[in-house]
Amino acid sequence: MTGALADATPPERDRYVDFLRAASIGVVVIGHFFIAVIFWEGGRIYTHNAVGLQRGLWLTTWVLQVMPLFFFVGGFSNLRSQEAAQRRGGGYRDWLRARLVRLLRPAGVFFAVWLAVEAILHLASNASGWLPYTRIPFGPLWFLGVYLVVVALAPAMLRLHRAGGVLIPVALATAVLIVDLLRFGAGIGWTGWLNLAFVWLLAHQMGFFYADGSLERAGRRGAGLLAAAGLAGLIVVTNIGVFPRSMVGTDVEEVSNMSPPTIAVVALTAWLVGIAMLLRPHLSRRLGDRTAWRTVIAANSIILTVFLWHLTAQLLVILALHPLGFGNEVTTSARWWLERPLWIGVPLIVTAGLVVAFGRFEIGK
């Protein structure tokens, strides 16, 4: 099927967007497997983030915390899909329904399966008195909830984009900064959660500039300036004593740049989008190869299934390997590093099995 889709790809399609979508989720999945430090406490399974335990590992998050790119790609796709819907004479409801169905169908299956599993575990726990329990499989759900809100707001944000252009991301960045000042300067902690909207809407808004050709017209010079501004921003904000250097939560730091997001993620977004645009010409040429393009098509057809189920795979592997003596290191010791290929490779294999079982609900078969 992927071969037929590859052959039918219209020449005007921006293949790089599809590559970024698949690559960003792929990096997230492998990153989750890589950084997990597993420990058990009171019959419950937890994972800590190795970035908080290993000196200097925070630097990798400036490249591998790619969630802003997923929202960036979402902005591109939502603009293009709205334009296509308008050409067909469709309205907001029809467009939103089509977008949500693709998101909610695989998510609904995930919820249904885990609801049944949780019910069985609850009954078994009452009967036996002990059963491992964990929240590990539900880690991705914050993203899904936020992305659904961003999608619902996309038509309104597109109208703002067409009316205000670059002023809209500037306004969103200003809102993020004000929220951080209220949170850290005035001590009004709850305001930080407003940045769940402001930060991710900004990353999504940047995708509009890609879709309408603005970023491409800016050329390598514009992409380089954007990346440099983002990198400079990261260096500045992570050295003022308020924001940590890591772009992921580390469990050992009081403040996380991601939960809720901070102005550091705005700088990260500029840095990553700039780098992505610098790499675009070279990678787009590579995507002209039929085999490479078929791989991207195949990955995108089940990408949400992979994202939803990969931490379930990790949990299953923990339950299987822990009794065999693996995954017992609670620090980033030499043995922890030596086990990394095992803790990446085996969960990937199990994830593939789960995709075989549940990927059909995303593909639509």
CORJO-V79148 format. One record per residue. RES is the residue in three letters. PSI is psi as a letter, one per 30 degrees, with the letter a starting at -180 (999 if undefined). Layout:
((RES | PSI) (RES | PSI))
This chain:
((MET | e) (THR | e) (GLY | e) (ALA | e) (LEU | e) (ALA | e) (ASP | f) (ALA | g) (THR | k) (PRO | k) (PRO | f) (GLU | f) (ARG | k) (ASP | j) (ARG | f) (TYR | e) (VAL | e) (ASP | e) (PHE | e) (LEU | e) (ARG | e) (ALA | e) (ALA | e) (SER | e) (ILE | e) (GLY | e) (VAL | e) (VAL | e) (VAL | e) (ILE | e) (GLY | e) (HIS | e) (PHE | e) (PHE | e) (ILE | f) (ALA | k) (VAL | j) (ILE | k) (PHE | l) (TRP | k) (GLU | j) (GLY | h) (GLY | g) (ARG | k) (ILE | k) (TYR | l) (THR | k) (HIS | l) (ASN | k) (ALA | f) (VAL | e) (GLY | f) (LEU | f) (GLN | j) (ARG | k) (GLY | f) (LEU | f) (TRP | f) (LEU | e) (THR | f) (THR | f) (TRP | f) (VAL | e) (LEU | f) (GLN | i) (VAL | g) (MET | e) (PRO | e) (LEU | e) (PHE | e) (PHE | e) (PHE | e) (VAL | e) (GLY | e) (GLY | e) (PHE | e) (SER | e) (ASN | e) (LEU | e) (ARG | e) (SER | e) (GLN | e) (GLU | e) (ALA | e) (ALA | e) (GLN | e) (ARG | e) (ARG | f) (GLY | g) (GLY | l) (GLY | a) (TYR | e) (ARG | e) (ASP | e) (TRP | e) (LEU | e) (ARG | e) (ALA | e) (ARG | e) (LEU | e) (VAL | e) (ARG | e) (LEU | e) (LEU | f) (ARG | e) (PRO | e) (ALA | e) (GLY | e) (VAL | e) (PHE | e) (PHE | e) (ALA | e) (VAL | e) (TRP | f) (LEU | e) (ALA | e) (VAL | e) (GLU | e) (ALA | e) (ILE | e) (LEU | e) (HIS | e) (LEU | e) (ALA | e) (SER | e) (ASN | e) (ALA | e) (SER | f) (GLY | f) (TRP | k) (LEU | k) (PRO | k) (TYR | k) (THR | l) (ARG | g) (ILE | e) (PRO | f) (PHE | g) (GLY | e) (PRO | f) (LEU | f) (TRP | e) (PHE | e) (LEU | e) (GLY | e) (VAL | e) (TYR | e) (LEU | e) (VAL | e) (VAL | e) (VAL | e) (ALA | e) (LEU | f) (ALA | e) (PRO | e) (ALA | e) (MET | e) (LEU | e) (ARG | e) (LEU | e) (HIS | e) (ARG | f) (ALA | e) (GLY | f) (GLY | b) (VAL | f) (LEU | f) (ILE | e) (PRO | e) (VAL | e) (ALA | e) (LEU | e) (ALA | e) (THR | e) (ALA | e) (VAL | e) (LEU | e) (ILE | e) (VAL | e) (ASP | e) (LEU | e) (LEU | e) (ARG | e) (PHE | e) (GLY | e) (ALA | f) (GLY | g) (ILE | i) (GLY | e) (TRP | f) (THR | f) (GLY | e) (TRP | f) (LEU | f) (ASN | f) (LEU | e) (ALA | e) (PHE | e) (VAL | e) (TRP | f) (LEU | e) (LEU | e) (ALA | e) (HIS | e) (GLN | e) (MET | e) (GLY | f) (PHE | e) (PHE | f) (TYR | e) (ALA | e) (ASP | g) (GLY | f) (SER | e) (LEU | e) (GLU | e) (ARG | f) (ALA | f) (GLY | a) (ARG | e) (ARG | e) (GLY | e) (ALA | e) (GLY | e) (LEU | e) (LEU | e) (ALA | e) (ALA | e) (ALA | e) (GLY | e) (LEU | e) (ALA | e) (GLY | e) (LEU | e) (ILE | e) (VAL | e) (VAL | f) (THR | g) (ASN | g) (ILE | g) (GLY | g) (VAL | e) (PHE | k) (PRO | l) (ARG | f) (SER | k) (MET | g) (VAL | l) (GLY | k) (THR | f) (ASP | f) (VAL | f) (GLU | k) (GLU | e) (VAL | k) (SER | k) (ASN | f) (MET | f) (SER | i) (PRO | l) (PRO | l) (THR | a) (ILE | f) (ALA | e) (VAL | f) (VAL | e) (ALA | e) (LEU | e) (THR | e) (ALA | e) (TRP | e) (LEU | e) (VAL | e) (GLY | e) (ILE | e) (ALA | e) (MET | e) (LEU | e) (LEU | f) (ARG | e) (PRO | e) (HIS | e) (LEU | e) (SER | e) (ARG | e) (ARG | e) (LEU | f) (GLY | f) (ASP | k) (ARG | e) (THR | e) (ALA | e) (TRP | e) (ARG | e) (THR | e) (VAL | e) (ILE | e) (ALA | e) (ALA | e) (ASN | f) (SER | f) (ILE | g) (ILE | e) (LEU | e) (THR | e) (VAL | e) (PHE | e) (LEU | e) (TRP | f) (HIS | e) (LEU | f) (THR | e) (ALA | e) (GLN | e) (LEU | e) (LEU | e) (VAL | e) (ILE | e) (LEU | e) (ALA | e) (LEU | f) (HIS | e) (PRO | f) (LEU | g) (GLY | g) (PHE | l) (GLY | g) (ASN | f) (GLU | k) (VAL | g) (THR | l) (THR | i) (SER | l) (ALA | e) (ARG | e) (TRP | e) (TRP | e) (LEU | f) (GLU | f) (ARG | e) (PRO | e) (LEU | e) (TRP | f) (ILE | e) (GLY | e) (VAL | e) (PRO | e) (LEU | e) (ILE | e) (VAL | e) (THR | e) (ALA | e) (GLY | e) (LEU | e) (VAL | e) (VAL | e) (ALA | e) (PHE | f) (GLY | f) (ARG | f) (PHE | f) (GLU | e) (ILE | e) (GLY | g) (LYS | 999))
